[in-house]
Amino acid sequence: MNKITIILVILSAHLLPAFAQRETGELNVLLDSVDITASRNAQSVRTMSDGSVRFNMDMLDKLPKIMGNADPISYSRMLPGVQTSGEYNGGLHINGSENSHNTISVLDVPLFNVNHLLGFFSTFIPTHYSSMSLYKTPQSAGAPNRLGGELLFVPDSETAGRVSGDITTGLISSQGTLKVPIGKKSLLTASLRDSYINLLYSSWLKVEGSSLNYNFYDCNLTWTYKPNDYNTILADAYKGQDKARISESGFGSLLGCRWGNDAEALHWIHDGLNGFRFKQTLFHSSYGNDVNGEFENMSLSLPSGIEDWGYKGALGWRNLSVGADAQYYRMKLQSPVITGTYNYTEMAIVHKTSSEYSAYADYNWNVLDNLHVKMGVRGSMFRHEDNIFKALDPSVNIVYFGEGEKWNVSLNLSQRHQYAFQTGLTGSGLPTEFWMPADADFRPQSMRGVTLSGMVNLAGGQYTLNSSVYYKKLYNQVEYYGSMIDFLTSEYDIYDHLICGDGFNYGLDLMLTKNTGSLTGWVGYSFGRALRRFDREGMAGLYPASHERVHELDMVAVYRTGRRWEPSLNLVMASGTPFTAPEYFYMLNRNIFVKYGEFNGERLRPYMRLDLSVNYDLKVKSSSSIKSHGLNFSLYNAFCRANDLGYRLKIYKNRFYFRHETFMKWALPSISYYCKF
């Protein structure tokens, strides 16, 4: 039996194919949004008039802390229209989009992989940021050249009179943030997180004889200088890394993987008199991963990465905003080097360089007191080798407010082009995926979409009901066709394993939020289809995208007792995602060959999970420098439900089996200590 195959399958248990409109305030200088939730409702999540959603990081701390951490990316997946990812799946899918269709950025600086522990934690330490905003669709011409939505993080830059911060220590990781005023006009904010998951949860990381040694860390540093009321200079830096090592006791084999992000940026933000404003940003962002394995006389190396240098500038006066972006990319394509099999490969590292330029304009037209129209156009150009692609993308956003702004209706029409895409094995945001530029073989991806949204406040603002329907037509969509076994059984060329076609996404999102009272939270339901039609022989008809979940129900609830105990819960129920099942296997010269069935013709079983959490506040003396501290107790997967990771090849007594692989058949308890000073 080819041992490298078994190790790869264990590593990839489920890897078989299976400037938007910015919020106002806090370093924001672009277009205004109207907040439809009363400010006295101290909610962690608030819906804006254009359908976007804002998380207040201070209030996020009141939500359930699973494994001692209230992760902002995880809670964005609890919103309708944002698909819940299963365990070991770090993808972000907004209104049926691919993971790479969405932008995750810090003040417009993109990050390319934001997941730790394969989706359980993100790279964002919540206390380092003041807010996170979710845009499900491009709200203006200032939105990036992506087909999906955007998660925008804003660092906390409010100057304080004294040193402050917080510390959280749990069984998996510890993190802390320190804010140090430097004079009256400057603030230095530093955050650090480190993990030690194997100390107590080593048995949780074992999969049928294979053990995983894993750790990660994050570092954030932000310096803010406000020379006067109209100008802010902000320097921001981030670095994080994951290290994983899998050992297979039966074969004495070792597989290692290291991946990480880093980003640096310098911002100058001006918000002057008479509605004049501008923002300029210089940045660098990179992501890289490297997989290496040794298996007796076999070896594997699988590097890839992306690096981005750029400038973004925006200028606004009253209702008009204009801007320009310029970015330079250097992408390292996945280039496997494998020895010890009959198809020995020694591929040279392939680097692709490209440049992207954009210019845009937006105009806010207040037609009536209660009717606002935003019109925009974005021109873009992408150059890669001898290929030059150009596009002109219009957008329109119309919002009508009811009497007293107790309800509103908005209509969004948008078109977008995307010139860089991510592919490889899963589409789930895992480190085995990599970025590629548009070229003569794979043209730029594009989208035309329409979204109709509505909001109404109920019972005097105690409840808010939000709804939206959307339709997106997609062109030049790419999916990976194959598995890790292909590295071992054929001369590998990435272009042989990519299929291209068109498709569409459509769906319905509903969300009921309880804003006041002892019990607060939200319930959301999503219905969505993500269908593709591929230009490939033998693949006639429509196929579901690999990430599609047709139905999903999410609930988040927090009960404030007015005493020390504060319980909360998360509940997720969702349809299973598609996968491609093999029809048969056979072995020839110690190598496995697989015949697959219909592409994404099968589905995993439905997903369901209940998480419980409770905070216990400890007493604080009036003379103490500590503002608050306490303990958090959490229980992940309280139903003890074994959810599917995917399907994998198993070999027992010289026979082949293809069966589902599950994750955690028991609940996972955790305890952590938190302190604010």
C-alpha positions in Angstrom: 0.0 0.0 0.0 1.3 3.4 -0.9 1.9 5.0 2.5 2.1 8.6 1.3 -1.5 8.2 0.1 -2.8 7.2 3.5 -1.0 10.1 5.2 -2.4 12.6 2.6 -5.9 11.2 3.0 -5.7 11.5 6.8 -4.5 15.1 6.5 -7.4 15.9 4.2 -10.2 14.0 5.8 -12.7 16.0 3.8 -10.6 17.2 1.0 -12.0 14.9 -1.7 -14.0 17.2 -4.0 -16.6 17.4 -2.1 -13.6 50.7 -0.4 -17.4 49.0 -0.1 -19.8 51.6 1.4 -18.0 52.2 4.7 -19.5 52.8 8.1 -19.4 56.3 9.6 -17.2 57.2 12.5 -13.9 55.6 13.6 -11.4 56.4 10.9 -14.1 56.5 8.2 -14.0 59.2 5.6 -16.1 57.8 2.8 -19.9 57.5 2.4 -22.4 57.9 5.2 -24.6 55.1 6.4 -27.8 55.5 8.4 -27.9 53.5 11.6 -31.5 52.1 12.0 -31.0 50.9 15.5 -31.3 53.2 18.5 -28.0 53.8 20.1 -29.3 53.0 23.6 -29.8 49.4 22.5 -26.3 48.2 23.4 -26.3 45.3 20.9 -23.3 43.3 19.7 -24.9 43.2 16.2 -26.7 46.0 14.4 -28.2 46.2 10.9 -27.7 49.3 8.8 -30.0 50.8 6.3 -28.2 49.3 3.3 -28.5 45.8 4.7 -25.0 45.6 6.0 -24.3 44.4 9.5 -22.0 45.9 12.1 -20.5 44.1 15.1 -19.4 46.1 18.1 -16.3 44.4 19.5 -17.0 45.6 23.1 -20.4 43.9 23.0 -19.1 40.8 21.2 -17.5 39.9 24.5 -21.1 39.3 25.8 -21.8 36.5 23.3 -21.0 32.9 23.9 -17.2 32.3 24.3 -16.7 28.9 22.7 -13.4 27.4 23.9 -12.9 30.7 25.8 -13.0 32.8 22.7 -15.8 34.9 21.1 -14.4 34.9 17.6 -15.7 37.6 15.2 -15.3 35.5 12.0 -17.2 32.6 13.6 -20.0 35.0 14.6 -20.2 36.4 11.1 -21.0 32.8 10.0 -24.0 32.9 12.4 -25.7 35.6 10.3 -28.2 34.7 7.6 -26.7 34.6 4.1 -23.2 33.7 5.5 -22.8 29.9 5.4 -21.7 28.0 8.4 -18.6 26.0 7.8 -18.2 22.6 9.4 -15.3 21.6 11.6 -11.9 21.8 9.8 -13.4 24.2 7.3 -12.3 27.8 7.3 -14.1 29.1 4.3 -16.3 32.2 4.2 -19.3 31.9 1.8 -21.6 34.9 1.6 -24.8 34.6 -0.5 -23.5 31.5 -2.2 -20.1 32.9 -3.2 -16.8 31.1 -3.3 -14.4 31.7 -0.4 -12.1 33.7 -2.6 -14.9 35.9 -3.9 -15.0 37.7 -0.5 -12.6 40.3 0.9 -11.5 40.2 4.5 -9.6 43.4 5.3 -8.3 45.8 8.0 -9.0 49.4 6.9 -9.0 48.2 3.3 -5.8 46.2 3.6 -6.6 42.6 2.4 -5.6 39.4 4.3 -5.6 36.2 2.3 -6.1 33.5 5.0 -7.6 34.4 8.3 -8.2 31.0 10.0 -6.5 29.1 12.8 -7.2 25.6 14.0 -8.7 25.0 10.6 -11.6 27.3 11.2 -12.2 27.4 15.0 -10.2 30.6 15.5 -9.5 33.5 13.2 -6.5 35.7 13.1 -8.4 38.6 14.6 -8.0 39.3 18.4 -11.3 41.0 19.1 -10.0 43.5 21.7 -7.6 45.0 19.1 -10.5 46.2 17.0 -13.4 48.6 17.6 -15.8 47.1 15.0 -16.4 44.6 12.2 -18.8 45.4 9.3 -20.2 42.8 7.0 -21.3 43.8 3.4 -23.0 40.9 1.6 -22.8 42.6 -1.8 -20.9 45.6 -3.2 -22.7 48.7 -1.9 -20.7 51.3 -4.0 -18.1 51.6 -6.7 -15.5 51.8 -4.0 -15.9 48.1 -3.2 -12.9 45.9 -4.2 -12.7 43.9 -7.4 -14.4 40.8 -5.9 -17.7 39.1 -6.7 -18.9 38.5 -3.2 -19.1 40.4 0.1 -16.6 42.0 2.5 -15.7 41.8 6.1 -14.1 45.1 7.2 -12.2 45.5 10.5 -11.4 48.8 12.1 -8.6 49.0 14.7 -9.4 50.6 18.0 -7.8 54.1 17.9 -9.6 56.0 20.7 -7.0 57.7 22.8 -7.3 57.2 26.6 -6.0 59.0 29.6 -4.3 56.0 31.1 -2.9 52.6 30.3 -5.6 50.0 29.8 -6.1 46.5 28.4 -7.4 43.0 28.9 -6.1 39.4 29.3 -7.9 36.1 28.6 -6.3 32.8 29.6 -7.9 29.5 28.6 -7.1 25.8 28.0 -6.3 26.2 24.3 -4.8 29.7 24.1 -4.1 33.0 25.9 -4.4 36.5 24.5 -4.0 40.0 25.7 -4.3 43.6 24.5 -2.4 46.6 25.9 -3.2 50.3 25.1 -0.6 52.8 26.0 -1.2 56.6 25.5 1.9 58.5 24.3 1.1 62.0 25.2 -2.4 63.4 24.5 -2.4 62.8 20.7 -0.9 59.4 20.3 -1.9 55.8 21.2 0.0 52.5 20.9 -2.1 49.4 20.9 -0.4 45.9 21.0 -2.1 42.5 21.0 -0.6 39.0 21.3 -2.1 35.5 21.3 -0.4 32.1 21.6 -1.8 28.6 21.7 -0.9 25.4 23.5 -3.7 23.1 22.4 -1.8 19.9 22.6 -1.2 20.2 26.4 -4.8 19.2 27.3 -6.5 18.3 24.0 -4.0 16.0 22.4 -6.5 13.1 22.3 -9.0 15.4 20.5 -6.5 15.9 17.7 -6.1 12.1 17.0 -7.7 10.6 14.0 -7.5 6.8 13.9 -3.9 6.3 14.8 -2.6 9.6 13.5 -1.8 12.4 16.0 -1.7 16.1 15.2 0.7 18.5 16.9 -0.5 22.0 16.4 0.0 25.6 17.5 -0.5 29.1 16.3 0.2 32.7 17.3 -0.9 36.3 16.4 0.8 39.7 16.8 -0.9 43.1 16.2 0.7 46.5 16.6 -1.2 49.8 15.8 0.1 53.3 16.4 -2.4 56.2 16.1 -1.5 59.9 15.9 -4.1 62.6 15.9 -2.4 66.0 15.5 -5.7 67.8 15.4 -9.5 67.1 15.1 -9.3 66.7 11.3 -6.3 64.4 10.7 -5.4 60.9 11.8 -2.2 59.1 10.9 -2.3 55.3 11.6 0.4 52.7 11.2 -0.7 49.1 11.5 1.1 45.7 11.4 0.1 42.1 11.8 1.9 38.8 11.8 0.6 35.3 12.5 1.6 31.7 11.8 0.3 28.2 12.1 2.4 25.1 12.5 1.0 21.5 12.2 2.7 18.2 12.3 1.0 14.9 11.7 2.6 11.6 12.6 1.3 8.2 11.6 2.4 5.5 14.1 1.7 2.6 11.8 4.2 3.8 9.1 6.6 6.0 11.1 5.8 8.8 8.8 5.8 12.6 9.4 4.0 15.3 7.6 4.5 19.0 8.4 2.7 22.1 7.4 3.4 25.8 8.1 1.3 28.8 6.9 0.9 32.4 7.9 0.0 36.0 7.1 1.7 39.3 7.5 0.5 42.8 6.7 1.8 46.3 7.1 0.1 49.6 6.3 0.3 53.3 6.7 -2.9 55.4 6.6 -3.5 59.2 6.4 -7.1 60.1 7.0 -8.5 63.6 6.8 -12.1 64.6 7.7 -12.3 68.4 7.3 -14.9 71.1 7.2 -17.6 71.5 4.6 -17.7 67.8 3.9 -14.2 67.6 2.5 -12.4 64.3 3.3 -9.7 62.0 1.9 -7.9 58.8 2.8 -4.6 57.5 1.6 -3.2 54.0 2.3 0.1 52.3 1.4 0.3 48.6 2.3 1.9 45.3 1.9 0.2 41.9 2.6 1.4 38.4 2.0 0.4 34.8 2.7 2.4 31.6 2.3 2.3 28.0 3.1 4.6 25.1 2.9 3.8 21.4 3.2 6.6 18.8 3.6 6.5 15.1 4.3 8.9 12.2 4.7 7.6 8.6 4.4 10.4 6.0 4.4 11.8 6.4 0.8 9.1 8.9 -0.3 8.9 12.6 0.1 6.5 15.4 -0.6 6.9 19.2 -0.9 3.9 21.5 -1.7 4.7 25.2 -1.5 2.4 28.1 -2.6 1.8 31.8 -1.7 0.7 35.3 -2.6 2.2 38.7 -2.0 0.4 42.1 -2.6 1.9 45.6 -2.6 -0.6 48.5 -3.1 -1.8 52.0 -2.8 -5.4 53.1 -2.2 -6.6 56.7 -2.3 -10.1 58.2 -1.8 -11.3 61.8 -2.0 -14.8 63.1 -1.1 -16.6 66.4 -1.1 -20.2 66.5 0.1 -22.2 63.9 -1.9 -19.3 63.0 -4.4 -16.6 60.5 -3.8 -13.8 59.4 -6.1 -10.8 57.1 -5.7 -8.1 55.1 -7.3 -6.3 51.8 -6.4 -3.1 50.3 -7.7 -1.8 46.8 -6.7 1.1 44.6 -7.7 0.8 40.8 -7.1 3.4 38.1 -6.9 1.8 34.6 -6.7 3.6 31.3 -6.1 1.5 28.6 -7.7 1.2 25.1 -6.1 4.1 23.1 -7.4 4.4 19.6 -5.9 7.7 17.8 -5.8 7.2 14.1 -5.1 9.7 11.3 -5.0 9.3 7.6 -4.3 6.4 6.9 -6.7 6.4 5.8 -10.3 5.5 9.3 -11.5 8.5 11.1 -10.0 8.0 14.9 -10.3 10.4 17.7 -9.7 8.5 20.9 -10.7 10.2 24.2 -10.6 8.6 26.8 -8.4 6.2 28.8 -10.6 5.9 32.5 -9.9 3.3 34.7 -11.6 3.4 38.5 -11.4 0.5 40.8 -12.3 -0.8 44.3 -11.7 -4.2 45.7 -11.1 -5.5 49.3 -11.4 -8.9 50.8 -10.6 -10.6 54.1 -10.6 -14.1 54.9 -9.3 -16.7 57.5 -8.6 -19.8 57.5 -6.4 -22.6 60.1 -6.1 -25.1 60.2 -3.3 -28.4 61.7 -4.5 -31.0 62.6 -1.8 -34.0 62.6 -4.1 -36.4 63.2 -1.2 -36.0 63.3 2.5 -36.9 59.6 2.7 -35.5 58.4 -0.7 -31.7 58.1 -1.2 -30.0 56.9 -4.4 -26.3 56.1 -4.6 -24.9 55.7 -8.2 -21.4 54.6 -9.0 -19.1 53.3 -11.7 -15.7 51.5 -11.3 -13.2 51.0 -14.1 -10.5 48.4 -13.7 -7.5 47.0 -15.7 -5.5 43.9 -15.0 -2.2 42.9 -16.6 -0.6 39.5 -16.5 2.2 38.7 -18.9 0.9 39.6 -22.4 -2.7 39.6 -21.3 -4.6 42.8 -20.5 -8.1 42.8 -19.3 -10.4 45.8 -18.8 -13.8 46.2 -17.3 -16.4 49.0 -16.5 -18.7 48.0 -13.6 -21.7 50.2 -12.6 -23.6 50.0 -9.3 -26.9 51.5 -8.0 -28.2 51.4 -4.4 -31.7 52.8 -3.7 -33.0 53.1 -0.1 -36.5 54.3 0.9 -37.3 55.1 4.5 -40.7 54.8 6.1 -42.2 57.2 8.5 -39.9 57.9 11.5 -37.4 55.5 9.9 -39.2 52.6 11.5 -38.9 50.6 8.3 -37.0 50.8 5.0 -36.6 49.0 1.7 -33.4 48.9 -0.3 -32.6 47.7 -3.9 -29.0 47.0 -4.9 -27.9 46.4 -8.5 -24.2 45.7 -9.1 -21.7 44.3 -11.5 -18.2 43.2 -10.7 -15.0 41.6 -12.2 -12.4 39.6 -10.3 -8.9 39.0 -11.7 -7.3 36.7 -9.1 -8.9 33.5 -7.8 -8.2 30.8 -5.3 -8.4 27.1 -6.0 -7.1 23.7 -4.8 -8.7 20.6 -3.3 -11.6 22.0 -1.2 -12.7 25.7 -1.7 -13.0 25.7 2.1 -10.3 28.2 3.0 -7.8 25.7 4.1 -4.0 26.2 3.7 -3.8 23.7 0.9 -5.4 26.2 -1.5 -3.5 28.8 -3.5 -4.1 31.9 -5.7 -3.8 32.2 -9.4 -4.1 35.2 -11.8 -6.5 35.5 -14.7 -4.8 34.5 -18.0 -5.6 33.3 -21.5 -6.8 30.0 -20.2 -8.9 31.3 -17.3 -10.5 34.6 -18.1 -11.5 37.1 -15.4 -14.5 36.1 -13.3 -17.5 38.3 -13.3 -20.9 38.8 -11.6 -24.2 40.6 -12.2 -26.5 40.7 -9.2 -29.6 42.2 -7.7 -30.5 42.2 -4.0 -33.8 43.4 -2.5 -33.7 44.0 1.3 -36.1 45.2 3.9 -36.2 46.1 7.6 -39.0 46.8 10.1 -38.8 47.7 13.8 -41.4 45.8 15.9 -42.9 46.4 19.3 -41.4 49.9 19.6 -37.9 48.8 18.6 -37.7 45.8 20.9 -37.5 43.5 17.9 -36.0 44.1 14.4 -37.0 41.9 11.4 -34.6 41.9 8.4 -35.1 40.1 5.1 -33.4 39.9 1.7 -33.7 38.1 -1.6 -30.8 37.9 -4.0 -29.8 36.6 -7.5 -26.3 36.6 -8.9 -25.3 35.5 -12.4 -21.7 34.3 -12.5 -19.3 33.9 -15.3 -15.9 32.0 -15.7 -16.2 30.2 -12.4 -13.4 27.7 -11.5 -13.5 24.6 -9.4 -10.8 22.0 -8.6 -11.6 18.6 -10.0 -9.7 15.8 -8.3 -8.0 15.0 -5.0 -4.6 14.6 -3.4 -4.4 11.1 -4.9 -3.8 12.8 -8.3 -0.4 14.0 -7.0 0.7 10.4 -6.8 -1.0 8.7 -9.8 -0.2 11.1 -12.8 2.1 13.7 -14.0 0.7 16.7 -12.2 -0.3 19.9 -13.9 -2.7 22.2 -12.1 -4.4 23.2 -15.4 -5.5 19.5 -15.9 -7.5 19.6 -12.7 -9.4 22.9 -13.0 -12.9 23.0 -14.6 -14.4 26.3 -15.8 -18.0 27.3 -16.4 -20.8 29.7 -15.5 -23.5 29.6 -12.8 -25.8 31.5 -10.5 -26.6 32.0 -6.9 -30.0 32.8 -5.5 -31.6 32.7 -2.1 -33.6 34.2 0.8 -32.4 35.4 4.2 -34.5 36.2 7.2 -33.3 37.5 10.6 -35.2 38.4 13.8 -33.2 40.3 16.4 -34.3 40.9 20.0 -32.7 44.2 21.0 -33.8 44.9 24.6 -34.6 43.0 27.8 -33.0 40.3 29.8 -32.9 37.9 26.8 -31.2 39.3 23.6 -29.9 37.7 20.5 -31.1 36.7 17.0 -32.5 33.9 15.0 -31.6 33.6 11.3 -32.7 31.4 8.4 -31.2 31.1 5.0 -32.3 29.3 1.9 -29.7 29.4 -0.9 -28.6 27.6 -4.1 -25.2 27.9 -5.7 -25.3 26.1 -9.1 -22.7 25.7 -11.7 -22.6 24.6 -15.4 -19.1 23.4 -16.5 -17.6 23.4 -20.0 -16.4 19.9 -19.8 -17.2 16.7 -21.8 -19.5 14.4 -19.8 -20.7 17.2 -17.5 -23.9 18.3 -19.0 -26.5 20.1 -16.8 -26.2 22.0 -13.5 -24.1 21.0 -10.5 -24.1 22.3 -6.9 -21.0 24.2 -5.9 -18.9 22.3 -3.4 -19.7 24.7 -0.5 -23.5 24.8 -1.1 -25.8 24.4 1.9 -29.5 24.7 0.8 -31.0 25.3 4.3 -29.5 26.8 7.4 -30.9 27.9 10.8 -28.8 29.8 13.3 -29.6 31.1 16.8 -27.6 33.2 19.3 -29.1 34.0 22.7 -27.7 35.8 25.7 -29.7 35.9 29.0 -28.7 38.7 31.4 -29.7 37.7 34.9 -28.6 41.0 36.6 -26.4 38.9 38.8 -23.0 37.3 38.4 -24.1 34.4 36.2 -24.8 35.2 32.5 -25.6 32.1 30.3 -25.7 32.0 26.5 -26.0 29.6 23.7 -25.4 29.0 19.9 -27.4 26.6 17.8 -26.7 25.7 14.2 -28.7 23.4 11.9 -27.8 23.1 8.3 -28.0 20.9 5.2 -25.0 18.8 4.2 -22.5 20.0 1.5 -22.0 18.2 -1.8 -19.1 15.9 -2.6 -17.9 13.6 -5.4 -18.1 10.0 -4.5 -15.8 7.4 -6.2 -17.4 4.5 -8.1 -14.5 2.1 -7.5 -10.8 1.8 -6.6 -8.0 -0.4 -7.7 -4.3 -0.8 -7.0 -1.6 -1.3 -9.6 2.1 -1.5 -8.6 1.3 -0.3 -5.1 -0.4 2.8 -6.4 -4.1 3.6 -6.0 -6.3 4.5 -9.0 -9.8 6.0 -8.5 -12.8 6.2 -10.8 -15.1 9.1 -9.6 -18.8 9.2 -10.1 -21.0 12.3 -10.8 -19.4 15.5 -9.8 -20.8 16.7 -6.5 -23.5 14.0 -6.9 -23.7 13.1 -3.2 -24.1 15.1 0.0 -22.8 14.8 3.6 -25.4 14.3 6.3 -27.1 17.4 7.8 -25.0 19.4 10.3 -26.2 20.2 13.8 -24.4 21.7 16.8 -25.3 23.3 20.1 -22.8 25.3 22.1 -23.3 26.5 25.7 -21.5 29.2 27.6 -21.7 31.0 30.9 -19.8 34.0 32.3 -19.3 34.3 36.1 -18.2 37.8 37.2 -15.9 38.0 40.2 -16.1 40.8 42.7 -14.0 43.9 42.0 -13.0 46.2 44.9 -13.8 49.9 44.4 -10.1 50.8 44.9 -8.9 48.2 42.4 -7.4 49.1 39.0 -9.2 46.1 37.6 -12.5 47.1 35.8 -13.9 43.6 35.7 -12.8 40.0 35.7 -14.4 36.6 35.9 -14.6 33.0 34.6 -16.1 31.6 31.4 -17.3 28.0 31.2 -18.2 26.7 27.7 -19.4 23.4 26.2 -18.8 22.9 22.5 -21.1 20.4 20.8 -23.4 19.8 23.8 -25.5 17.4 21.8 -22.5 15.1 21.4 -23.3 14.9 17.7 -20.7 13.4 15.4 -20.9 15.7 12.3 -19.3 14.7 9.0 -16.0 16.0 8.1 -16.2 14.3 4.7 -15.6 10.9 3.2 -12.2 9.2 3.0 -10.6 6.1 1.7 -10.0 3.4 4.3 -8.1 0.1 3.9 -8.8 -2.7 6.2 -7.4 -6.3 5.8 -6.3 -5.5 2.2 -9.8 -4.3 1.3 -10.9 -0.8 0.2 -13.7 1.1 2.0 -15.1 4.5 1.3 -16.9 5.8 4.4 -17.7 9.1 6.1 -15.3 10.5 8.6 -16.8 12.2 11.6 -15.5 14.8 14.1 -15.9 14.6 17.9 -18.5 12.2 19.2 -18.5 14.0 22.5 -18.8 17.4 24.0 -15.7 19.6 24.5 -15.6 21.5 27.8 -13.4 24.5 28.4 -12.8 27.1 31.1 -11.0 30.5 30.8 -10.3 33.5 32.9 -10.8 37.1 31.7 -9.7 40.4 33.1 -10.1 44.0 32.0 -8.0 46.8 33.5 
